Amino acid sequence: MIIYGIDRLTISDVMNIVAHPSLATLDEQARKQILNSEKNVRAIVNSDKTVYGINTGFGPLCDVKISEEETAQLQHNLIISHAVGVGKPIDEKLSKIMMIAKIHALSKGFSGVSLTVVERMIEMLQKNIIPVVPEQGSVGASGDLAPLSHLVLPLLGLGQVWHEGEIHDTADILKKYDLQPLKLGPKEGLGLINGTQFILAHAILGLDKMKYILDLADVAAAMSLEAYRGSASPFKKELHEIRAYSGTQEVAKRMRRLLEDSENLAAHEFCDRVQDPYSLRCVPQVHGASRNAYEHLKAMAEIELNSVTDNPIVLSDEEAISGGNFHGQPMALPIDYATLAAAELGNISDRRCYLLLEGKFGLPRLLAETSGLNSGFMIPQYTTAALVTENKTLCFPASADSIPTSLGQEDHVSMGSISGRKFNQVLDNLVNIFAVELMFAAQGLEFRRPAKCSDIIEENYDLVRSVVPKLEDDRLIGKDMHALAQLIRERAFVVEC
């Protein structure tokens, strides 16, 4: 059992909770932390102190004092006025990740949010009542205000929710489960909508995708190398011990395993080629650099996941600090870095696709025995080229920009929410790029038979052939590409080695 607010969560933990919400709960210590924080806020309200967000207005209105009688209305107004997101709803899975991350942060006991609110969020997650959150509107500082406002509107009986695969008005679903809208107390609205959970959710989902894509990239490269009958010497352990990047060493190790006992590479020893093009020879260096970026983002995301990122932070019944833990810059920069790293996986994959079409070293042009009458695999490489260029345009770092908001009170923002969205767009494009490379590589292997590959490559070749037969004459190749892309989304390819 995972305990919100107590355990140190990992990316894997979050994805497991997404699939099985009952895996996580509150224990006595977590409840005590939440109750104590709520008590501290009420003590501040009852004192003569002026504390931002508890008994003042927000942003540039921080100099406006709010009476004790008006604090509940203040929190309600905060949420409904900030729920101004636009665009399509984010994926339901992303909303779930946002909820999990927010529950975990609130349960640490520094946000002044009541146990009733936290327990309602957990109940919603377990009943699969998932808020509908628009994809645009956050600048990634003062937290993800608009997306988080939409995330918590259902607590008030407002907004819309996903339930059983469809979007419903919140009021209808609350009625179905005999749940009453909540009335917020002091600081609760601010604690709920201040934070980086929108940025973080995109990072977490992207990391989950990228881990599989990184492993699949090695498999695709190995299959392409087999088809090309290239050299395995660039993957020797000794070469990478003298330039000891962890990602490079990991990829070289994986390539050695993926190419183990290859009859195609054994045949390479008898040809007169001195070296392969970079897209094959430099797989450890390029894929490895992307792995290093993945590991960096993963480390940053797990720090963020286990942090408190709202404002002000309630430390005691006498001290609430108005700081900047909500600022998305610590996440925006590594997400932009990981986006570039992900895009490069597609860039080098497209180059390998092109190599296999050139008609060299025993492979027919366009991987078709009767090219001319047939176009073979000419046009799928247009698709990879288009997707690679689209990914390049998505690599501009959103974190390089800042536009002042809130009448200048928020005069530097991270734009990390845009970074997170672009990161996932690039990763989704990679699915289709690698579908094409795997299709090309499998076709190339047809011209190397009866030579055998490693057991892992043969298993993945069989998987390709289970949905895509060898190309003899032109057919609807787009259908084949879609079938392979779906296998990638289902994580059907064997990538562990």
N, C-alpha and C positions, 0 to 999 in steps of 0.2 A: 504493500500500500504506500502511495506517495502522499506526503503531508504538505499541503499548501502552507507557505510562510515559514516552514521549518527546514525541509529538505532542500538541498542544492539541486535544482532541476537542470537537466541536460536537454539538448535538442531531441534526442531519442525519447526522453521522458515525455516531452510535450506531444510528440507525434503519437505516442502510445495512448496518452490521455485523449487526444482527438478521436482516436479509434474506439477507446473504451473509457468514457468519462468517469465511470465508477472506480477507476484505479486511484483517483485522488480525492482526498477529503481533508477536513480540519480535525486536529486532535485537541486535547485540553489546553496544551500550551499555546497553540495558535489562537484558539478562542480567547484565551487570557490576554494575549498580545492585542488583539483587536478591541476587546472591551476596555482595556487600559488606555488605548489611544483615544477611543471615543470619550472616555471619562476626562482625559486631559483637555480635549477640545471644549467640553462643557465647562470645565473650570476656567478656561480662558474667557469664554463667553460671559461667565458670571463675574469676572474681574473687571477692572477699569481699563485694561490694556487694549490697545488698538493693534490688531494683528491682521495682516493682509489676507483676504479671502475668507476669513472667519467672521469678522464684523466690519469689513470694508467692501467697497465695490471692486471691480476687477480691471486689470490692465491700467489704462490711463485714468480710470475712476478709483484708483487705489486710495485717493485722498478723501473719498466720500465715506463717512461713518454710517453704518447700518445699525439700527436698534435691534435689541435682542428679540423683539416681537416679529421683526421682519426677516430674520435670518433664514427661516425655512423657505419663504417666498423668494429670497435672494438665490438660494441654491436651485430651486425649480426654474426660475427665470434664466439662470446661467445656462442650463442644459438646453432649454428650448430655443434660446437665442443663438447658441453656438452650433446647432444642428443644421448646418447650411452646406453640407457636402453635395457635390454634383457628380454626374457621370453614372456609369453602370455600377451595379452592386459588385463588391468584391466577392470572390469565391466563398462559399459557405465555410469551407475549411479554414480560410484565413480569418473569418469572424470567430470561429472556435478558438483558434490560436490566440487571438486578441483577448478573448474572455479568460482563457487559462492564464495568460501572462498577467492580466489585470488582477485576477483573483489572488494569484501568488504574491504580487507586490502589495496589495492591500492587506493581506494576511500577516505581513511582517510587523504591522502595528505602528506605523509612523505616519499614517494618512488621515486618521480621525474618522474613518468610515465605519459605520455601525456593523455589528455582527449580523443583524437582520438583512442588510444589503448584501453582504458577502454570501450569506447562506442562500439568498434568493438567486444570485448569479450562479452558484453551484447547482441549485435545483434546476434552473433553466438549462444549463449545460447537460445535466443528466436526463432531462425530459426532451432533449433535442429541440429546445426553443431558442433559435439562434438569431440574433439581431441582423437586420439587413443594413449594411454599411456602404455608402457610396465610395467610389474609388478616388475621387478628387476633392481637394479643398484644404489639405494640410500643408503647412509650410515647414513642419518638423521642428518647431520651437515653441515654447510654452506648451510643449507636448503636441500630440496629434489631436488638437481640440475638436475639430469638426467630426472626424471619424469616430472618436471616442464618445462624442455627444450622441451620435446615432447609435453607437453600441449600447448606451445606457438608457436611451429613450424608453425601451420596453419596461424598465423598472418603474417608470411613471405611468405605464399603460398606454404609451404613445408609440408612434412609429410602426414599423413592420418587422416581421420575423420570418425566418425560414422554419418550416415545420413539415416533416415527412415529405421533403423534396419540393415543397411549393412555398410561395410567399403569401403571407396572410397579414391582415391588420392585427396588431398586437392585442387589442381589446378582445378580439374573437378568441384567440388562443388562451389568454388569461382566463376568460370565462369558461372555456372548455375544461380547464384544470382547477377551477374555483380558486383562482389566485387574485388577490386585490392589488391594485397599484400601490406603490410605496410612497410615503411622504418623507422627504429628505430632511435631515437635521443639519446643524451648522457644519460647514466645511465639506460636507459629503459630496455635493455637486462638483466642487473643485477637485476633490480627491479622485473622483471618478473620471473626469475628462482631461485632467492634466497628466501627461505621461507619454511614453514613446511606444506604446503597444502596437500601433499601426505599422510603424517602421519595423519594429522588432518582429512582428508576425510575418511580414514579407521576407525578412532576413531568414527566419527559421524555415519557412516553407521553401525558400530558394536553396538553403543549405541542404535540406532533405532531398531536393531534386538533384542538386549539383553533385552530391556524393555518388549517386548512381551513374550520372552522366560521366563523371571522371573515370569511373571503372569501365563503363561501356566504351569510352573513347580509346582506352588501351586495347580492348577486345577488337574494336573496329580496325585500329591501326595494325594489330597483329594479323588479322585476316587479310587486310590489304597487302601487307608485306608478304604473306604466303602467296597471294595471287600474283604479285609482282616478281616473286622469287628473289627477294632482296637478301641482304646480309644481316646476320644476327650479331656480328661483332660489335656494333655500337652500343650494345646492351651489357657488355661484359662488366662484371662487378668492379674490377680493378680500375677501369676508366672513371667510374663515378666516385670512387674512394678519394680521388685526388681533386675532386670538385664537389664537396660533400653536402650539397643541398638535400634536405630530407625528402622533398617532393621528387627530385630527380632520381634519387636512389630508390625510392619506392616504385616509381614507374619502371626503371630499369629491371628491378627484381621481378615485377609483374610480367614484363615482356619476356624475360627469360623463361618464366613458367608457361606463359601462353604459347611460346614457340618450341617448347620442349619436344624432342623426338620428331621434329618436323622433317619430312622427306623432301619438301620443297626447298628448304633452306640448305639442306645437305647438298642438293643439286647445284646451288649457287656457287659452291666451292669450285666447281668445274667450269664456270663461265669466266669471261675475261673482263667483267666489270670491276672497276677499282673501288667505287663507292656509290651509294644511293643518293638520290635527291634529299634535301633537308627534311621534307615532310615525312620521310621514313627514317632517315638517319638521326634526326634530332627529336624524335618523339619523347625521350626522357627529359630533355631540357625544356621543351615547350609544354607538354602535359604536366611535367613536374612543377614548373613555375605556376601553373594554374592550381595545382594541389597546394602549393605554399599559400596562395591567396585564399583558398578555401579554408585552410587551417587557421589563418589569421582572422578571418571573419567569424569562424566558429568560436574561437576564443573570446572575441569581443561580444558576440551575441549571447554567450552563456554568462558573461559578466552582467550584461544588460538584463537578461532574463531574471537574474537573482538580485536585482537592484530595486531601489525605491526611486521612482522618477517623477513623482508629482511635486506640488509646491503649494503652500509652505510645508516643510517637514516638521511634524510635531514631535519634539524630543521629550517633553515633560509637560506637567500642568502649568509650567511657568515659561517654557521656551518653545517657540515655533519659528524656525528659520526660513526666511524667504530667500531662496537661492536659485540655482539654475540647473538642477538635476534633470529637468525636463528637456534640456537642449539636445537635439538629435545628432549633433556633430560627431560624437564618438562612434555612432553607427553609420552615419552617412558616408564618411570617408572610406571605411573598409568595404561597404556595400559597393561603392563605385569602383573600387579596386577589383572586387570579385566579379563585377559585371564585365570589366575588361578581360579578366582572366577567362571567364566563361566564353566570351566572344572569340577568343583566340583558339579555343578548342574547335569551334566551327570553321575558323579560317584555315587551319592546317588540315582539317578533314576534307574540305573542298579541294585543296591541292592534291591530296591523295586520290580523290575521285578523278581529277583531271589526268593524273598519271596513268591510271588504269585504262583510260580511253585512248591514249596516244597510239596504241598498236605496237608497242615495243616488246622485245624479249619473249616472243612467243604468244603474246596476246593479240587478238584481232582488233583492228580499229573499231572504236565505239563498242567493244566487247560483243560484236555481232559478226557471225561467220559470213553473212550475206549482206554486208553494208552496201549502201547504194540503193538497192530496192528497199532495204530497211534502214531506218534511222538509228536503230539500236538504242543505246543509252545516251545519245547525244543530249537530249533535252532535259533529263533530270538534273544534269550538272548546271543548266541554266537556273534551275530552282535553288540549288545550293549556293550559286553565286549571288542570286538575289537575296537570299536569307542572310548570307554572310555580310553583304553590304548593309542590309537593314540593321543587323546587329552592330555594325560599326557606327551607324548614326545614333544608336542607343547608348553608345559608350561615352558620350559627352558627360562629364561629371556634374550631376545636379548640385552637388555640394559646393561647386565653385561659384554658385550664384547665391545672392541674398537680396531680398527686397524688404525694406522696413514695413512693419505692420503696427497696429494698435497705437496709432498717433505717435509713433516713434519710440514707445516704451519697449517694444520688441524690435530693436533696430538691427539685429543680426540673427538670421534664421538659417536652418541647416538644409532645408529642402530634401531631407532624407526620405520622406515619403515617396517622392518622385524617384529617388535612387532605388528604393525597394521595388517599386512597380516595374522599372526598366530592367532590373536584375532578373525578375521572373519572366519578362517578355523574351529576353535573350535566351534563357534556359529553355523556354517552350519552343523557340525556333531551332534550337539544337536537336530536339527530338526528330524533326523532319530532315535535318542535315545528316544525322547519323543513320536514319532509315535509308537514305540514298547510298551512303558509303557501304553499309552492310549488304545492300542489294548488289552493288557493283562488285564488291569483294567476293561474294558468293558466286556470281557469274564468272569472275576471273578464275576461281578455283576449278570450274568445269573444264578449263583448258589445261589444267595441271594434273588431271587424273591419269593414272591411278595413284599418283603420289598422295600420301596421307599427311594430315596436319596433326597437331597436338589433340589430345582428347577434348579439351575445352573448346578449341576452335571447331572441331568436328561436330560437337554438340550444338554449338551456335549455328553452324552451317545447316544442320538438320532442321533447326527451328526456323531459319529463313525459308528453307524449302517446304516447310509445312504449310506456308501461306503464299509463297511466291515460287512458281516453277521456273526452271531454266528458260531464258528467253531464246526462242528459235526464230520467230518472226514478230514483227511489230504487233503490239496489243495495247490495251489500256494500262500503261505502266503506272499511271496515277493511282489506280486501284491498289496495285502492289505496294506503292509507297505508303498509302494510308494504312494498309494492313500491318506493315512493319512498324510504322509509327505507333500504332496501337499496342503492339507487343512491347515496345519500349516504355510506353506509359504504364503498362501493366507490370513492368520490370520482369519480363519473362526471360530475357537473355541471362545466361550464366556469366557473371562478372567476377565472382570471388575466385581467387587463385592463390 
